[in-house]
Amino acid sequence: MKTDDMLYSGGNGTGLSFYLKYAEDSTAENPRVVAKGICSLIV
């Protein structure tokens, strides 16, 4: 689910979902991004 602070939220249709958002200490001069993903594929 995308929130206001996220740059991108999505998945690829195979059970992998991920999101990108700015880190708390990110600035215009030093942008930092946090990337997290979850794989819900059951093997």
LOPA-530927 format. One record per atom (N, C-alpha, C): z, x, y. Coordinates in steps of 0.2 Angstrom, whole numbers, plus 5000, padded with zeros to 4 digits. Atoms other than C-alpha are relative to their C-alpha. Example, Ala and Ser with C-alpha at 12.3 -4.5 7.8 and 13.67 -1.06 7.14 Angstrom:
500050044994;503950624978;500050045006;499949964994;503650684995;500349965005;
This chain:
500050044994;500050005000;500050045006;500049964994;499550075017;500549985005;499650024994;500750085031;499850045006;500349984994;500550125049;500050085001;500049934999;500950315047;499650034995;500449975005;499750345033;499350015002;500749984998;498050425035;499549974995;500450035006;497350365018;500549984995;499750025006;497950265003;499549974996;500550035005;496950224988;500050034993;500049975006;496450274971;499350004997;500749995003;494950304959;499849954995;500250045005;495050164947;500250024993;499849985006;495750264933;500750004999;499349995000;497550244936;500350055004;499749964995;497750374949;500049975007;500050024993;498350324966;500350055004;499749954995;498750434981;500049985007;500050014993;499150434999;500150065004;499949944995;499050555014;500349975006;499750024994;500150545029;500250065004;499749944996;500750655043;500750014998;499349985001;502350755040;500449985006;499650024995;503850715050;500050055006;500049944995;503750885059;499350015003;500749994998;501850865062;499949995008;500150014993;501250885080;499250015001;500749994998;499550885089;499850075000;500249935000;499551075090;500150034993;499949985007;500151095072;500049944995;500050065004;499650945062;500150024992;499849995007;500450945044;499949934997;500150065004;499950815031;500450014993;499750005007;500950765015;499549964996;500450045005;499950715000;500449994994;499750025006;500650624985;499649964996;500450045004;499950544970;500449984994;499750035006;500450444955;499449994994;500550025005;499550434938;500349954995;499750055004;499950274929;499649994993;500450005006;498750314914;500450014994;499650005006;499550284897;499550034995;500449975005;498850404884;500349994993;
